[in-house]
Amino acid sequence: MSDENPRQFAIKKIYSKDISFETPNSPQIFHDEKKWAPEVDVSLSNRSGAISQDVYETILSITVTAKLEGKVAYLAEVHQAGQFFIKGLPEEELRELLGSYCPNLLFPFIREAVASLVVKGGFPQLLLAPVNFELLYAQHMKAMKEQQEKTAQPQPQPQVEH
């Protein structure tokens, strides 16, 4: 990289795109005499795309479903986004930045949003465990490479009789 085209990175904006909280079995779920030990399922994903030249958006999405004895106690869904100015990076480094570093920057915001929703919904605090986005990105890239290798292998040609 020459000094004429230096690498640049800046956070332009961090914002919530979508927030949803549902308690489909309230108020009954609060009156059950059950011990609060829910099954919690967390689904996390992210996607990125260009907004304009050198400006990209990364969206980190999470869905948290808590069930108590098979009944949904709550469902929280948050889409946290950020706009980032990125310039002077090779394509591979840009993908890695958008696929791991940017979600790392967004995670504390999504964690706080989910924790706040759960408490405001009348439930005990939920603290999401840290996520290793670098490892998730590496696993994703490995799976994509393996898939490409599978599809690139020559397929046996059917025998045709003359």
For each residue, the residues with C-beta under 8 A, 3 or more apart:
1: 5 6 7 88
2: 5
3: 6
4:
5: 1 2 87 88
6: 1 3 88
7: 1 87 88 89
8: 54 85 86 87 88
9: 84 85 86 87 97
10: 84 85
11: 14 82 83 84 105
12: 55 82 83 84 85
13: 82 83
14: 11 80 81 82 83 105 106 109
15: 80 81 82
16: 19 78 79 80 81 109 113
17: 59 79 80 81
18: 77 78 79
19: 16 77 78 79 113 117
20: 75 76 77 78
21: 74 75 76 77 117 118 120 121
22: 72 74 75 76
23: 26 29 73 74 121 122
24: 72 75
25: 28 29 71 72 73
26: 23 29 30 122
27: 30 31
28: 25 31 32
29: 23 25 26 32 68 71 73
30: 26 27 122
31: 27 28
32: 28 29 68 69
33:
34: 68 69
35:
36: 68 123 124
37: 68
38: 66 67 68 73
39: 66 67 68
40: 64 65 66 67 126
41: 64 65 66 67
42: 62 63 64 128
43: 62 63 64
44: 60 61 62 131
45: 60 61
46: 58 59 60 61 99 102 103 106 133
47: 58 59 61
48: 56 57 58 59 98 99 102
49: 56 57
50: 53 55 56
51: 55 56 57 83
52: 55
53: 50
54: 8 85 86 87
55: 12 50 51 52 83 84 85 86
56: 48 49 50 51 83 84 86 98 102
57: 48 49 51 81 82 83 84
58: 46 47 48 81 82 84 98 102 103 106
59: 17 46 47 48 79 80 81
60: 44 45 46 79 80 81 103 106 107 110
61: 44 45 46 47 77 78 79 80
62: 42 43 44 76 77 78 80 110 114 128
63: 42 43 75 76 77
64: 40 41 42 43 74 75 76 77 114 118 126 128
65: 40 41 72 74 75
66: 38 39 40 41 72 73 74 75 118 123 126
67: 38 39 40 41 70 71 72 73
68: 29 32 34 36 37 38 39 71 73
69: 32 34
70: 67
71: 25 29 67 68
72: 22 24 25 65 66 67 75
73: 23 25 29 38 66 67 68 123
74: 21 22 23 64 65 66 118 121 123
75: 20 21 22 24 63 64 65 66 72
76: 20 21 22 62 63 64 114 117 118 121
77: 18 19 20 21 61 62 63 64
78: 16 18 19 20 61 62 110 113 114 117
79: 16 17 18 19 59 60 61
80: 14 15 16 17 59 60 61 62 106 109 110 113
81: 14 15 16 17 57 58 59 60 106
82: 11 12 13 14 15 57 58 102 105 106
83: 11 12 13 14 51 55 56 57
84: 9 10 11 12 55 56 57 58 98 102
85: 8 9 10 12 54 55
86: 8 9 54 55 56 89 94 97 98
87: 5 7 8 9 54
88: 1 5 6 7 8
89: 7 86 93 94 97
90: 93 94
91: 94 95
92: 95 96
93: 89 90 96 97
94: 86 89 90 91 97 98
95: 91 92 98 99
96: 92 93 99 100 101 137
97: 9 86 89 93 94 100 101 102
98: 48 56 58 84 86 94 95 101 102
99: 46 48 95 96 102 103 133 137 140
100: 96 97 103 104 133 134 136 137
101: 96 97 98 104 105 133
102: 46 48 56 58 82 84 97 98 99 105 106
103: 46 58 60 99 100 106 107 131 133
104: 100 101 107 133 134
105: 11 14 82 101 102 108
106: 14 46 58 60 80 81 82 102 103 109 110
107: 60 103 104 110 111 130 131 133
108: 105 111 112
109: 14 16 80 106 112 113
110: 60 62 78 80 106 107 113 114 128
111: 107 108 114 115 127 128
112: 108 109 115 116
113: 16 19 78 80 109 110 116 117
114: 62 64 76 78 110 111 117 118 126 128
115: 111 112 118 119 125 126 127 128
116: 112 113 119 120
117: 19 21 76 78 113 114 120 121
118: 21 64 66 74 76 114 115 121 123 124 125 126
119: 115 116 122 123 124 125
120: 21 116 117
121: 21 23 74 76 117 118
122: 23 26 30 119
123: 36 66 73 74 118 119 126
124: 36 118 119
125: 115 118 119
126: 40 64 66 114 115 118 123
127: 111 115
128: 42 62 64 110 111 114 115 131
129:
130: 107
131: 44 103 107 128 136
132: 135 136
133: 46 99 100 101 103 104 107 136 137
134: 100 104 137 138
135: 132 138 139
136: 100 131 132 133 139 140
137: 96 99 100 133 134 140 141
138: 134 135 141 142
139: 135 136 142 143
140: 99 136 137 143 144
141: 137 138 144 145
142: 138 139 145 146
143: 139 140 146 147
144: 140 141 147 148
145: 141 142 148 149
146: 142 143 149 150
147: 143 144 150 151
148: 144 145 151 152
149: 145 146 152 153
150: 146 147 153
151: 147 148
152: 148 149
153: 149 150
154:
155:
156:
157:
158:
159:
160:
161:
162:
